Amino acid sequence: MTKFNWRARAGTVFTCEKQPARGKSGMAVSNHPLASAAGAEMLAAGGNAIDAAVAMQFALTVVEPMMVGLVGGTTCHIRLAEGSHRILDGMSAVPLSGKPDMYKPVPGAAPEVYDVDGQENLVGPKSVAAPGSLRAWCLALERYGTMSLADVMQPAIRHASRGFAVTPYLSDCIKDAAIDLAKCSIASKRLLPNGTPLKPGEKLVQGDYAEALTLVSQQGEKALHGGPLGDLLVECMEKNGGFVGKDDLTQYKVAERAPIRGRYRGWEILGPPPPAASGVHIAQMLNILEAYDVAKMGFGSVETLHLLAEVLKIAFADRAEASGDPDFVKVPVERSAARCSTSRRPPRGRVASPPPKAPTRRISPWPTARATSSARRRRSTACSARASSCPARA
């Protein structure tokens, strides 16, 4: 038995349906074959990784609208050819009109779960935050890409106008959200024809969205941030009680930040800094796990699953306590890193025997760049951007 024979040590064995993909000159990877094909098309046309990534994002707004949208938020992690990393923070922001009492909590609900009356923070116009995705994608392409916006958007426009086959994943998502989608006449007509969710294999054509994408390809991010698409969004918000206004769109600024850096068994781990929580806490969890012989414990074994559960509990407890927008609060990145020491925060229960000494490597975050614009506002997990929650979907 070699150290690579994980099946011999596994508590759970399965057969992988997907196979590894390999490429000699580059790869384009996404969650949908048409989006991946859009990225590969850019590479084949002589574009670089940024051209491919932006093309895939626009394509995903068409083929996976439940996951990616122009009226949403994003974080772009970019590694340049010379090895440097940078993060473009285009995360959704609380609208300027947002207030601490903008939602009414459900009486008796735990405050950390953000349960509010009518799920207004999750569904409908009041759940829409100030979007940053489109501005971030356009900025990434402008700074680091080589192709024009019109060129990288062609696959997305093509799939929206000609249509594509609905995947089982999209169909399942439509089924899960059918009650909410039925409340919107436009969404219902498109995704619930005759009151029935689109089935896998059925064709979804979005001619009006193709027109919106074409406008973006011509006007850039200004089509939404101060242009006709933004006017439609604001009109929708005003008619339906949403919070996003024109100033939210025109004043939004994308911040460029440096990544969080950590180490795990000799590998360097990089991730997005606050206001994103993932970079800090992924490095934190890996730092804890490094104190255990996870390979010996075995994939999917009771010991491994118990350990992972406890590590996740620690990280999410810290996330709930200390995460936030560095433009408004001081996020204790270094303290979170120090707290991941196994000598200070051991997983509860009998999970495994840790080594005599806790690992000495810690996260060494780069200084986090702070945005200076007044348009950068406090993020809130209670305010999420939903591209499909308004009839004026850009």
N, C-alpha and C positions, 0 to 999 in steps of 0.2 A: 504494500500500500504506500503510495507516494503522497506527499503533502497536497498534491493537486487533485487527488481522488476524493472529492468532497462527498460523493454519493455513498462511499463506504462509512462515512461518519454522520450522515444526515439522519435527522429524525423524521424528516418529511422528504419524500422523493417524488419527483414529477418529471414529465417529459416536455421539453420546450417545443412549442409549435413553431415559433419564429426562429429563423436561422441568422447567424451573424452576416452582416453586409460588409463588403470590403471595396475600397476604391484606391486606385494608384495616384490620382491627381487631386482628389478631394471628394468630399461627401456632403450631401444635403439631407438632413434628417428632420422629420417632423412627425406629427401624430396622424397624418393622413397622406395617402399615396399621391393625390393630386397636388397637395402642397409641397411634398418632397420633390415631385416632378418639376414644379415651378422653380424651386431652388436649383435643381440640376440643369434646367434650361438656361438659367443665368450663368452658371459655371461654364456650360458648353459654348455660350456666346462670348466668353472671354471675361466675364465678371469675376469679382472676388467674393469672399465669404459673406461680406456685409450685403452686397447686392443679392446674394442668394437668400440670406436670412430675411431681409425686408420683403422680398418677393413671396417667401413662404408665409410671412405674417399676413400679408394682404390676402393671399389665397385662403388662409385659414378663416378669415372673416366671412368667407363665402361658404366653405364646406363644413366648417365647425363653428357656426355663429354663437353657439352656447358657450364657447370657450374664449373666443377672441373677437373683439369688435373695435371699430373706430372710436366709439364712445365708451372707452374703458381705460384701464391702466396697464402699464408694462414696466419691466426692468430689463435693460439690455446689458449683457455682460460681453464685453468685446476684448479679445486678445489680438494685438497687432503682430505683424510678422517679426518685429524685433523683440517680441516677448513681453512687452508691457501690457498691463490690464487697466481697463477703466469701466465704470458702471454708469450708464445713462438712466437716471431715475425719472421715469415718466409715470409714476404711480398716481392713481386717482386721489383727489384731494377733497376735503370737506368744502362745499360751496361757501362763498363769502356770506351768504345769508344764513348759514348754519349756526345753530345755537345749542347749548348743552341740553335744552329741553325740546329739541326739534322732534323727538319721538317720545311717545308715552309708554313707559315700561309696563309690562303685564304685572299686575299686583301679585306679590309673593314669588316672582321669578328670581332666580339667582342673578345678580347683576353682571357676572362675568359671561353669561351666555347671551346677553343682548336680546332677550325676548321682548318684543314690543307689540302694541295693539295692531292688529291687521297685518303683521309682518311688513310694515311700511319701510323698514330698513333693508328688506330683502327683495321685495316685489313692488313693481309699479314706479311711477315717476319720482316719488320721494326717495327711492333707493339709489337714484342716479347721482353720481358724484362728478366733480369737475374732471373731465377726461384728459389723459396725457399720452395715450398710445400713439395717435397719429403724429403728434408733434415730435415724439421721441424717435419714431421710425424715420421720419423725414430728416431729422437732425443726424441720425446715425448714417443715413445714406449720403447726406451732404458732406459730412466730415470724413467719412472713412470708406464710402463706396466709390465706384467708378462709373456706374451706369446712371441714366436719367430715371427720374421717378416714373415717367410715362412708360419706359421700357420694363421696369421691374413689376409694374402693375398690370401688364397685359395678360398674364395667366389668370389673375383674379377676375378681371373684367370678362375674359372669355368664359370662365366657368359660371359666372353669374348670369351672363346673357344667354348662353347656350344650354345651361343646366348641367346637372351631374346626378349620379345615382346616389340616393340616400343610403348611408351606411347603417348597420345595425346599431352602432353607438349613437348616432344622431337620432334614429328612430326611438330608441329607448329614452333618450333625454326628452324628446317631445312628449312621449307618453307620461313621463314623470312630472312634467310641467304643464300637462294638458289643462288642468283646472285654472291655472294662472293665465295661460295663453288664451284661453277661451274668453277672458275678460277684455281682450284687445281685438277689435274687429279685423285689423290688418294682419296681425300675427295669426289669428285664427283662420282667416281665409287662406293664408299661405301654408301653414303648417298643420292645420286640422281641416282639410277639405271634407265637406259633408259631415263635420264633427268628428272625423276619425283621424288619428295621428298618421302621418306619412309612414309607409311601410318600407322596410329595406328593399332597395332596388328600384323604388319609384323615383321618377325624375323631378328634381326641384329646380325651377327656373325663377330667377330673381332679376327681371328686366329693369325694374326701377332702381335696384341696388347697383346694377351695372352702370346706370346713368350717373348715380352718385359717385361711384369709383372713377368713372371717366372724368367727372368734374374735379375730383381730387388730383388725378393725374395731370390735369391742366393747370390748376391753381395751387397745388401743394396743400400744406396743412392749413393755409389761410381759408380754404373752402369751408372748414369747420370752425377754425379759430378766428372768427370775424367775418366770415363769408356766408353764402346762401344756405349751406347745410347747417351752420351754426344758428342762423336765423330760424330755421325750421325747428331745431332742437329747443331753442329758447321759447318759441311760440308754444310748442308742446308742453314745456314745463309750466308756463304761465296758465295755460288752459286747464291743466290737470293737477295743479298744486305742487309741482316739483320745486326744487331749490336752485337748480343751476341757472345762472343768468349770463348775460352777454359778457360782463366783466370777468366772469370765471373762465370764459373761453379765450378772451383776448389777453388777459394778464397771466395766464398759466405759463410757467417757465420750467423747462427740463433742466435738472441739475446733473452735472457730471461729478461723480464721486469715485473715491478709491476703494478697492475691495477689501473685505476682511480676509486675513490670511491665517491659516492654521496648519498643523502637521498631523499626519496619521500614518504610523508605521513606515516612515521614510518618505511618504508622499506629501507634496504641498497641496493644501486644499484652499481654494479661493471661492468667495461668495459675495453677494451684495451686502452692503452695510445698512444700518438703519437709514430710513424708516422701515426697510424690509427686515424681517426678523430671522429669515432663514440662514443667512451667512453666519451670524453669531452662534445660533443654537445648533446648527449642524456641526460646526467645529467643536462646540461644547460637548455634544453627544459623542462624537468620535474620540475626543480626548478622554472621556470616561471609558469608552469601550476598549481603548488601547491598553488599559490595565488588566484586561482579561484575555485569555487564550481562546478567542472566539472560534478559531479554526478547529481546535480540539473539542470544543463543546458541540460542534456539528450544526449544520444548517437545519433550521426548523425543529430542533430538539426542545424539550420542555425548558431546560436550563437556558438556552439561547433566547427563546421567546420571553421567558420571565425577565431576563436581563434587559432585553430591548424594551419591554414594557416599563420597567423601572427607570431606565434612562430617559425614555420619552416623557414620563411623568415629571422628572426633574426639569427637563428643558422647557416643557410647556408651563410649568409653574413659574419659572423664571421669566418666560416670555410674557405671561399674563401680568406679572408684577412690574416689569421694567421696560417693555418695548414701547416705542413711540417715535414721534417725528423729531429729529435733532434740531429742527428749526424752532421748536417750541419747548422741548424738554431735554434735559441732559440724560442721554441713554448710557447707562453704566456698562459699556462694552467690556472694559478691562475687569470690572468686578464680576461680570458674568463669566468671563474666562477663568478667573481665579476660583470661582465657586464650583467649577467643574472638576476640581481635584478630587480624586477618589478618597483621599484622606479626610476631606471635609464633608463630602456629600456622597457617602456610600449608598448604593442601591439597597433598599430595605428587603429583608427576607433572605432566604438561603438560595443564592443564585449561582455562585461560584466562588472559589477561593482566589482573592486578589493576590498579586505578587507582594513581596515584603515592602517594597517602596512604590509610592504612587509615581506615575510618569512625571518627568520634570518639564516636558515641552508644553508650552502654553500658546494660546493664540496671540499673535503679534499684529494687531490691527494697524493699518496705515491711518494717519490722521484723516478724519472724515471731513470732506469739504462741506461747508454750510452755504446754503443759498441765501442771497441777500434781498431778493425781490419780495415785496409784500404779498405777491401772488402765491407764494409758497405757504400752504396752510397745513394745519394739523390734520394728519390722516386719522381715520377712525375705522375700526373693524365693523362698526355699526352702520357705516355708510359705504355701500359697495356699488360700483358702476355696473349697470346691466344694459348691454347694447340693445337688447330686444324688449326692454320694458317700456318703451315709448313708441307710438306710431311713427314718429319722425326719425326712424332709425337711419343713421347716416351710413 
